[in-house]
Amino acid sequence: MAALNLSQERYRQADAGKSPPEYAVGDKVWLLSLHITSQRANKKLDHKRYGPFTVAERISSHAYRLELPDSMKIHDVFPATLLSPVVKDTDFNRTFVPPPPVITTEGEEHYEVDKFLDWRIKDKKWQYRVRWKGYGPLDDTWEFAQDRKHLEEQIRDFLANFPDAPAPDDPVPVSRVPVNKGGGKPPTEQAKIHPLCPIARCYCLSCSYTCLFSFMLSPSFA
């Protein structure tokens, strides 16, 4: 174990001494997300890197200007240590592209909703299960419908695909089913006592039996 730790430490020291790769205008690079603050509650959705972006200008051997989408309101010059080259899959001649860049406004991240897939009641409010654009089912999250009511197109598609689904402004139904805090059956299925039964603990399921006293009073018993 000591030899392994020593080997790993030597590797880290050697790697730390490397100069970052240099890029030319037009090269495709990834941008690490170290200094882009995420506001998303579900950290599983946080990007490890963004892009790929095109190098627009070589400021120096240690800094580059990138072509960023208009939606990303951040400075477009980055140190080379935050960049990494895009490597193509030589077997299929393709580049693996992660989810699209987040829409950033003044350092805050906003993720795009692809579609709604399900609904439920949480804290007496409607929630929708959200599929985020560029992500799979494992990254679905439950979001309050009222917070997404501005997504008219996605809501319209959701209601068309799920006719029984509630709209964000639909009232939440109040359950009328009595809650049996004792953990037994609902009142309609609980044991019933005959009003004239002299045995106080003569219980039986009303759906299956009558109490012994009722049976004794029946004509068939006589």
Summary of the structure (lengths in Angstrom):
residues: 222
radius of gyration: 31.9
end to end distance: 87.9
largest distance: 107.4
contacts: 501
relative contact order: 0.09
helix: 21%
strand: 27%
